[in-house]
Each structure stands twice: as structure tokens, then as C-alpha cells.
Amino acid sequence: MTDTEQLSGKVAIVTGGSSGIGLAIASTFHAHGASVMIGARDGARVERARKALGDERVDGAPLDVRDPAQVEAVVARAVERFGGLDILINNAGVGGFEKIADQSLDEWRGIIDTNLSGVFYCCRAAIPHLREHGGGFIVNISSLAGKNAFKGGGAYCASKAALNMFSEVLMQEVRHDDIRVSYVMPGSVTTAFDGGRASAGADWKMTAEDVAEVVLDVVSINRRTLASRVEMRPSKPNK
């Protein structure tokens, strides 16, 4: 099997797929033969990403994962366009780094609703289609912040810690439907996630493409095996 055939015939949805880690995953999956539905809040960026990948195996739609109706519509669109669903990548996420006493209610709700409830909505919508297609993969993009607390990260750390446990429970619930659930926990990655701070002096950090390669490995593993939890970190961080 050549690299371009690795996911041939598979259908994937990537949330938060218009930039950063999500776009890298969408691009990598497409390059390896998958049909890909990209969803993200900014419709213009979704369209740019769709055009950049640029063929009949790519579709995109505006998607705010906090809205269950939008989630259902995007999942249904992917199934109708490509004939089923094999892989769900829950990548959409937001951060907000304020001390707990100073954090606004809107910011707290936005982080929890996107990073945790949004994943629930996507899984709930996708699982019936994965079952109908004979199984598949759900990969949740978490963070090392889900196990390593830091000041100013109350909402973000809590959302990712809860996502990890959610993933563990879901893995046990759907494994006998041949749906394999994994969560990937990257550390420092050079993206614009934190408003650009991550890119300053960032040669030592991982790239979005590094994460995408690991996600590709997770969904390409033999059916008898599940990499249920993957931690990623720079091999040589700053001292």
C-alpha cells in the first residue's frame, strides 16, 4: 500500500479544520486518500482550506460545535456527500488563560462548551453513522494541560481533563461496535492558538504536521490494536 492509498475510500470529519492542527490533519488525511469534511466557525477560512486542498474529495461548512443543530447538519452533509462516515476528528478547541477569580462567565462557558460539550455533540451525531458503516475511529485532540495544571489555565485544564475521561468512557462503550476511540495530548505546538505567543522563538516546539502524522498513525493501526491515549511533547524543550 502506498502512502496515498493509506486511507483510500475512508470518510473523515475534522472539526476546527480550517487552520492549525485541524488543517494539518485534514491535509494529511486527504493526501493519503481520504474524503474529508472540514468544519470550523469561520466560513471564509473553511472555504480557503477547501480550495487549498482542492478536489472532489473535500467539502467544508461553517460549524460551531457548541450548536448541536449545526453539528447534526455537518455530519449529515458529510454522509450524504461521501456515502458514509469512518473517522471523526474532534479538534475544535479554544483557550482563555485567566486566573479563575478573574475569568468571565462567558469565557468559562465558551471554553467548556467548545472543548467538552462540543465533542459530546459531535460524537453523539457521528456514532450512529460509524455503526452503520461497520465501525471506525473517533480521535479527540486533547492536551497535556489535561494532566498538568498551571496558573491561569483553570477552564482550559478542566476542559481537557474532562475530555480525557470522556474519551476513556466512550472507548469502553463503543469498542464492541468496532469503533475505536483515542485521545491525543500534544504539548507545545507552534500554532496561533494562544494569539501568536506560541510562534515566538518556537524552533524547539512541535508543529501541527507532527501532530497530524501521529493522528494518521493512530487511525492506520491494525484493527486488533488501539492506541487509546497518546502523549506528545517536544523532544528537546528549552531549559
KAWO-V565038 format. One record per backbone hydrogen bond with DSSP energy under -1.0 kcal/mol. CO is the residue of the C=O (numbers start at 1). NH is the residue of the N-H. E is the energy in kcal/mol with one decimal. If there is no record, write none. Layout:
BEGIN
CO/NH/E + CO/NH/E
END
This chain:
BEGIN
2/5/-1.5 + 3/6/-1.3 + 5/8/-1.6 + 7/10/-2.4 + 10/35/-2.9 + 11/86/-2.4 + 11/87/-2.2 + 12/37/-2.8 + 13/89/-3.1 + 14/39/-2.2 + 19/23/-1.5 + 20/24/-2.1 + 21/25/-2.4 + 22/26/-2.7 + 23/27/-2.8 + 24/28/-2.3 + 25/29/-2.9 + 26/30/-2.4 + 27/31/-2.4 + 28/32/-1.1 + 29/34/-2.3 + 30/33/-1.7 + 32/7/-3.7 + 33/9/-1.0 + 35/12/-2.9 + 36/59/-2.4 + 37/14/-2.7 + 38/61/-2.2 + 39/16/-1.5 + 39/17/-1.9 + 40/63/-2.5 + 42/46/-2.1 + 43/47/-2.2 + 44/48/-2.1 + 45/49/-2.4 + 46/50/-2.7 + 47/51/-2.4 + 48/52/-2.2 + 49/53/-2.0 + 50/54/-2.7 + 55/58/-1.5 + 57/36/-2.9 + 59/38/-2.7 + 61/40/-1.1 + 64/67/-2.4 + 67/71/-2.1 + 68/72/-2.6 + 69/73/-2.1 + 70/74/-2.3 + 71/75/-2.5 + 72/76/-2.4 + 73/77/-2.2 + 74/78/-2.3 + 75/79/-2.3 + 76/80/-2.5 + 77/81/-2.8 + 78/82/-2.6 + 79/83/-1.8 + 86/137/-2.6 + 87/13/-2.2 + 88/139/-2.8 + 89/15/-2.4 + 89/91/-1.3 + 90/141/-2.7 + 99/102/-1.6 + 104/108/-2.3 + 105/109/-2.7 + 106/110/-2.4 + 107/111/-2.2 + 108/112/-2.5 + 109/113/-2.9 + 110/114/-1.7 + 111/115/-2.7 + 112/116/-1.8 + 112/117/-1.8 + 113/118/-1.7 + 116/120/-1.9 + 117/121/-2.6 + 118/122/-2.2 + 119/123/-2.8 + 120/124/-2.8 + 121/125/-1.9 + 122/126/-2.2 + 123/127/-2.7 + 126/130/-2.2 + 127/131/-2.8 + 128/132/-2.0 + 129/133/-1.6 + 130/135/-3.2 + 131/134/-1.6 + 136/180/-2.9 + 137/88/-2.3 + 138/182/-2.6 + 139/90/-2.3 + 140/184/-2.1 + 143/146/-2.1 + 144/147/-1.9 + 144/148/-1.8 + 150/153/-1.9 + 153/157/-3.5 + 154/158/-2.1 + 155/159/-2.5 + 156/160/-2.2 + 157/161/-2.6 + 158/162/-2.4 + 159/163/-1.9 + 160/164/-2.1 + 161/165/-1.8 + 162/166/-2.8 + 163/167/-2.5 + 164/168/-2.0 + 165/169/-2.4 + 166/170/-2.7 + 167/171/-2.5 + 168/172/-1.4 + 169/173/-1.7 + 170/174/-1.9 + 174/177/-1.7 + 174/179/-1.7 + 175/178/-1.4 + 178/136/-2.2 + 180/138/-2.5 + 182/140/-2.7 + 183/230/-2.4 + 184/142/-2.8 + 185/232/-2.6 + 186/144/-2.2 + 188/206/-2.1 + 189/191/-1.6 + 192/195/-1.9 + 196/199/-1.2 + 197/200/-1.0 + 199/202/-1.0 + 202/205/-1.7 + 206/190/-2.7 + 207/211/-1.5 + 208/212/-2.2 + 209/213/-2.2 + 210/214/-1.6 + 211/215/-2.4 + 212/216/-2.4 + 213/217/-2.1 + 214/218/-2.3 + 215/219/-2.0 + 222/225/-2.3 + 226/228/-1.2 + 228/183/-1.7 + 230/185/-3.4
END
